[in-house]
Amino acid sequence: MYKVVVENECACFIKSKKPYEQEFEKSFLAYMAAEEMVEYMQKNFCKRHDFRVDKSTDGYTYKVKMF
């Protein structure tokens, strides 16, 4: 299983009620979900942070990080 995990949840993320963690059968599905989440966050959140997707060292987790 491949996971998408949000690290360092900001207040906007918590208010959005989006899932903190999601699981997928295929790597590309997890990556696409992570990228879609980043795009949503960039467009709809308060604009104080930037977000990006990083693949973890285990190769099975995509982390959505706030900067």
N, C-alpha and C positions, 0 to 999 in steps of 0.2 A: 504494500500500500504506500502511496505517496501522500504527503501532507502539505497543507498550506497553513502556516502559523503566523499570527500577527504578534510582533514583538513590540514592547513599550507602547501599549495602548494609550492613546491620547483621549481626552474628554470627548472629542467629536466622535471617535470610534465607538466609545462606550455608549454614547447617546444614540448612535445609529442602529444599535441592536444587531449589527452584523455578526456572524459567527467568528469567534476567536480562532477556531481550528476547524479545518475541513479535510476529509480524506477522499482520495481518488484511486482508481485502479491503474491508471496510466500516467506516466510522467508528463506528457504533453498536456493532458487535461488539468493537472495540478498547476502547471506553469501558466496555462491560459487563464485559469481562475485567479491566480495570484496577480497577473498583469491586469485583469479586469478590475480587481479590487483596488489596485494602485490607481488606475485611471479614475475610478469612482471617487476615491479619497481625494485625489488631486482636484477634481472638479467641484466636489460638494462639501468639503470640509473647510475650516476657517482660514486656510491659506498661511498659517503660521509655520507649517512644517512641509517638508518634502518627503516623499515616500519612494521606495524602490524595492525590487525583489532580489534577494540573494539566495543562491542554492547552498544548502548546508554541506558540510564535509561528508556527511553520511550518504549524500546523493539521493535521499528519499524525502527531503523536507525543503520546501521553498518558504523562506522567511520574508514577510512583508515588514520592512524596517522603516522607522520614522527618523528623519534627520532635521 
